[in-house]
């Protein structure tokens, strides 16, 4: 769906007819919400349901969301579908990832990193097929038929997951079940907060302040505040020892670096997609297929890197710094391409190939490593939660990157985000020795 959502939103004939900057902001907020929801999704698994049951419920919600998008129910149906998919992804993504960690709990760091690389490749293989099929259907038939095809694919994935033998054999009880006193205390805290948020929303709506632009900006701020509070809360837990606390401090540094990378990565689903539609000679291919370059490169190189991690010891901070430099370099390359296209001339598809080779390779260095280190550094009873917190780096990056893209355009946007990521990577390189001590690597 990432391949067609931005194009659907700006389509005035069969879509919602949004301005491009608003569509970029909404796509970024939607992607961000998918990852922000991973935090409560991980907490629900750790404290209430167990990982497998939470992931199953999430898969059902994602299926319902795709069905809502396919029904041609107007803007309300689109927003409802996006909310369902975001909520379902929050339940599914961190818990599927945590189950990989459980399957390799007794293996070495290298074997676990390799397993996460293979897991990441399998996700991208599915994303590749979906991008090609859904994008082609959307451009040649209708956007809603494309969403319907995504629903069918999700139904097949749900059945496969439910019948998976190895996952069914895993223990599926919450790691730290919520006690009744804790449940009562949580209710006392949460209900007033929810009531306050609803009251503010109603007041803002009645005064005309609650616009889409203001909502997206407020959401971007929320994606920064929430992970800061969560990591701070974990650091203040009284039942963790000095080693766990040192690991969490290192995790906070890696988390900040990951935000810089994800400011770039998911703009491929919005800003880069629209740039390709306006400025790239696709050589007769559907413009939605440019998004397939990311999973193609990821699948091609994931196995190679997985084999390398089994044989060569490279620290997590070093992988992060390399990923940041590669990701930043991809947008510096795109800044040069945008300069060439400024006169109205379509640029070669090879510019996008170069972009995705750098960006996707950087993703392979950073993202699977972040998932693996989340499992390694998690205090007892917080495995799914810390994995969920790592996804908040994606949420913050998506929201911040899309907000920047609503104010900057073209080469200026790519130069700003690319340069910042490269500088962050160099800073991470300088901090690597200290971070290795904190992580125990």
Secondary structure, 3 states (H helix, E strand, C coil): CCCCHHHHHHCCCCCCCCCHHHHHHHHHHHHHHHHHHHHHHHHHHHHHHCHHHHHHHHHHHHHHHHHHHHCCCHHHHHHHHHHHHHHHHHHHHHHHHHHHHHHCCCCCHHHHHHHHHHHHHHHHHHHHHHHHHHHHHHHHCCHHHHHHHHHHHHHHHHHHHHHCHHHHCCCCCCCCCCCHHHHHHHHHHHHHHHHHHHHHHHHHHHHCCCCHHHHHHHHHHHHHHHHHHHHHHHHCCCCCCHHHHHHHHHHHHHHHHHHHHHHHHHHHHCHHHHHHHHHEECCCCCHHHHHHHHHHHHHHHHHHHHHHHHHCCCCHHHHHHHHHHHHHHHHHHHHHHHHHHCCCCCEEHHHHHHHHHHHHHHHHHHHHHHHHHHHHHCCCCCHHHHHHHHHHHHHHHHHHHHHHHCCCCHHHHHHHHHHHHHHHHHHHHHHHHHHHHHHCC
